[in-house]
Amino acid sequence: MKFKIACLQMDIAFGNPEKNYAAASLMIDRASSHNPDVMVLPELWTTGYDLANLDGTAEEEAQKARVFFHEAAVKHQTHFIGGSVANKTEAGIENTMLIYNKNGNFAGKYSKLHLFQLMDEHLYLAAGKEKGLFSLDGHNFAGLICYDIRFPEWVRAHALQDVEALFIVAEWPIQRLEHWRALLIARAIENQCFVIACNRAGADPNNTFAGHSMIIGPWGDVIAEGGEGEEILFAEIDLDQVKEARSKIPIFADRRPELY
């Protein structure tokens, strides 16, 4: 099965949800002219990394984002991997990805498990506790957020559930661009699946971000890659290639987990 992908590599206004919702709506409208099957937004696209002010800008149970993606999915008949938003829960403010299918139905969510201390996430955010597994059109996928890609055991825990593509959303800084590229390609090769990674563009008061959203095949081939600026990255993937890769080099059958 083939999927047309659109990664919305946004420049995010620091601590300004209203402006970011408007910008996302415009990018979604632009992307829809290409009739993608799936649109992907970046991490914390409603607020950026204005963590110190999340008490005022985070959404109760991500209510506004839920309505936004429901309406956008119905309007454009497109699946949405909703980047992530600051989500007020009973456990605290979580960094939560929302998934909606093309009929506007909620299809899953994932709250970032690994908090990045270098950017003070552990001071302002509560860590998630569940995997990011979900299904669209009868295919198994997983959602991960930024720092998660540095934990191959966490990625493999998803791949073992017959996942055919990993959707990764991020605010990855420019100084570690080569880590971003190398880690994403490695995650695709070692798990023999597609990696669809949507990073943000632009800068905030503390960081400049890398852009370079990427769509990578199960052999590690880079199908599409963005630049550093704001853009929409398009590509088509063929999920049948996952079965082909896994049949030619049967790494899942050859694992020795009893010795790991």
VOGU-3710 file (C-alpha; in Angstrom, 3 decimals, decimal comma):
1> mkfkiaclqm> 0,000/0,000/0,000  1,219/3,460/-0,906  0,944/6,506/1,329  1,527/10,105/0,305  3,199/11,973/3,150  3,364/15,705/3,893  5,672/16,911/6,685  4,808/20,450/7,778  8,196/21,877/8,747  6,841/24,944/10,566
11> diafgnpekn> 8,580/27,927/12,089  6,920/28,130/15,513  6,090/31,411/17,281  7,524/31,250/20,809  4,724/31,011/23,381  2,001/32,174/20,969  -0,608/29,435/20,393  -3,017/31,709/18,527  -0,394/32,629/15,937  0,736/29,005/15,615
21> yaaaslmidr> -2,785/27,675/15,069  -3,246/30,221/12,280  0,092/29,315/10,696  -0,645/25,578/10,894  -4,036/26,091/9,244  -2,398/27,887/6,320  0,224/25,162/5,876  -2,424/22,451/6,029  -4,429/24,216/3,345  -1,307/24,488/1,170
31> asshnpdvmv> -0,377/20,850/1,680  -3,907/19,661/0,892  -3,504/20,697/-2,754  -1,136/17,710/-3,105  -3,769/15,316/-1,690  -1,553/13,651/0,925  -2,799/10,623/2,833  -0,983/11,718/5,990  0,087/15,124/7,306  2,683/15,394/10,077
41> lpelwttgyd> 3,357/18,418/12,306  6,399/19,073/14,543  6,840/18,794/18,302  5,192/21,413/20,578  3,945/23,284/17,539  1,377/25,339/19,488  3,819/26,836/22,014  7,389/26,081/21,075  9,842/25,570/23,929  8,382/28,318/26,094
51> lanldgtaee> 8,347/25,822/28,937  8,358/28,333/31,783  4,965/29,669/30,685  3,204/26,380/29,938  0,907/26,770/32,943  -0,789/29,530/30,968  -0,545/28,154/27,428  -0,946/24,371/27,839  -4,396/23,023/26,971  -6,605/21,087/29,392
61> eaqkarvffh> -6,562/17,529/28,003  -5,417/19,017/24,655  -9,020/20,020/23,990  -8,373/22,730/21,397  -5,904/20,556/19,490  -8,378/17,670/19,474  -11,071/19,851/17,870  -8,524/21,314/15,453  -7,356/17,936/14,146  -10,855/16,479/14,018
71> eaavkhqthf> -12,044/19,381/11,867  -8,932/19,415/9,671  -9,134/15,660/9,060  -12,792/15,860/8,048  -12,211/18,905/5,845  -9,207/17,483/3,992  -9,944/13,741/4,296  -6,394/13,253/5,534  -4,843/11,376/8,437  -3,034/13,612/10,931
81> iggsvankte> 0,011/12,853/13,043  -0,536/15,934/15,165  3,036/16,736/16,130  2,743/17,295/19,850  1,158/19,853/22,153  1,506/20,872/25,790  -1,284/18,889/27,409  -2,526/19,479/30,980  -3,374/16,160/32,624  -3,870/14,936/36,188
91> agientmliy> -0,218/13,813/36,142  1,037/17,240/35,060  1,765/18,885/31,724  2,662/16,239/29,172  4,193/16,606/25,715  1,481/14,739/23,806  1,097/13,607/20,199  -2,466/13,210/18,899  -3,400/11,012/15,939  -6,618/11,446/13,959
101> nkngnfagky> -7,723/9,405/10,973  -9,087/10,830/7,733  -12,673/10,498/8,995  -11,909/12,802/11,905  -11,847/10,006/14,480  -9,308/9,902/17,297  -6,805/7,121/16,504  -4,291/7,337/19,331  -1,948/9,459/21,408  1,521/9,317/22,843
111> sklhlfqlmd> 3,149/11,398/25,579  6,924/11,792/25,376  8,572/9,182/27,568  12,151/10,476/27,644  12,499/14,046/28,918  15,494/16,025/27,671  17,254/17,523/30,676  19,537/19,690/28,514  16,476/21,794/27,645  14,948/21,569/31,163
121> ehlylaagke> 12,022/19,392/30,107  12,219/17,466/33,391  11,541/20,695/35,297  8,290/21,532/33,519  6,909/18,345/31,952  5,585/15,009/33,189  6,895/11,928/31,387  4,556/9,608/29,522  4,187/5,962/30,483  2,740/4,228/27,407
131> kglfsldghn> 3,903/3,205/23,946  2,952/5,234/20,884  1,287/2,448/18,888  -1,644/3,173/16,557  -3,233/1,967/13,320  -4,360/3,745/10,160  -6,023/2,020/7,210  -5,257/-1,376/8,759  -1,499/-0,718/9,079  0,483/-0,584/12,315
141> faglicydir> 2,514/2,523/13,081  4,173/4,197/16,056  4,695/7,761/17,155  7,832/8,972/18,929  9,011/12,415/20,005  12,469/13,930/19,457  14,834/12,692/22,221  13,187/9,241/22,011  15,284/8,413/18,938  18,415/8,230/21,135
151> fpewvrahal> 16,931/5,164/22,880  17,078/2,259/20,390  15,559/-0,152/22,902  12,435/2,034/23,093  12,182/2,222/19,315  12,667/-1,555/19,025  9,880/-2,144/21,570  7,543/-0,572/19,016  9,035/-2,246/15,949  8,439/-5,659/17,534
161> qdvealfiva> 4,702/-4,967/17,248  4,815/-5,295/13,425  5,139/-1,549/12,996  5,678/-0,532/9,363  6,573/3,125/9,914  7,804/5,291/12,765  6,429/8,832/12,840  8,854/11,072/14,718  8,163/14,712/15,581  10,815/17,027/16,940
171> ewpiqrlehw> 12,327/20,370/17,800  15,900/19,300/17,062  18,606/22,001/17,213  20,978/22,828/14,370  24,171/22,071/16,324  23,248/18,395/16,456  21,975/18,063/12,885  24,386/15,244/12,058  23,144/13,286/15,087  19,560/13,765/13,829
181> ralliaraie> 20,394/12,400/10,390  22,513/9,499/11,622  20,076/8,391/14,315  17,054/8,487/12,007  18,792/6,488/9,294  20,024/3,963/11,866  16,534/3,549/13,355  15,167/2,813/9,870  17,884/0,273/9,011  17,900/-1,625/12,307
191> nqcfviacnr> 14,093/-1,853/12,447  13,568/-2,360/8,704  10,745/0,150/8,520  9,994/3,610/7,204  10,942/6,613/9,308  8,921/9,790/8,768  10,490/12,568/10,835  9,070/16,098/11,006  11,305/18,704/12,638  10,608/22,404/13,119
201> agadpnntfa> 12,385/25,306/11,403  13,379/28,714/12,719  14,610/29,843/16,126  13,468/30,813/19,600  15,259/32,949/22,231  17,507/30,045/23,186  17,900/27,781/20,143  18,143/27,612/16,379  16,479/24,526/14,956  17,708/22,256/12,199
211> ghsmiigpwg> 14,740/21,651/9,943  15,846/18,781/7,705  12,667/16,766/8,094  13,321/13,364/6,581  11,481/10,441/5,026  13,610/7,297/5,024  12,988/3,837/3,598  13,471/0,469/5,357  16,885/0,013/3,707  18,063/3,361/5,064
221> dviaeggege> 17,614/5,223/1,792  16,718/8,904/2,170  13,582/9,343/0,074  13,137/13,045/0,840  14,861/15,618/3,039  14,050/19,234/3,773  16,361/22,193/4,185  16,714/24,468/7,204  13,820/26,824/6,428  10,065/26,547/6,705
231> eilfaeidld> 8,658/24,229/4,028  6,355/21,322/3,332  8,170/18,089/2,530  6,292/15,655/0,287  7,016/12,016/-0,554  5,239/8,778/-1,372  6,107/5,564/0,450  5,237/1,964/-0,420  4,616/-0,066/2,742  5,164/-3,327/0,839
241> qvkearskip> 8,893/-2,536/0,971  8,869/-3,293/4,705  7,907/-6,941/4,146  10,500/-7,179/1,392  13,316/-5,879/3,604  12,350/-8,089/6,527  12,175/-11,198/4,344  15,597/-10,629/2,749  17,445/-10,012/6,037  15,375/-11,702/8,784
251> ifadrrpely> 16,780/-9,833/11,768  13,615/-10,198/13,827  13,669/-13,989/13,445  17,388/-14,096/14,242  17,202/-12,113/17,478  18,488/-13,766/20,713  16,509/-11,822/23,347  17,059/-14,530/25,973  20,743/-13,513/26,007  20,370/-9,752/25,811
//
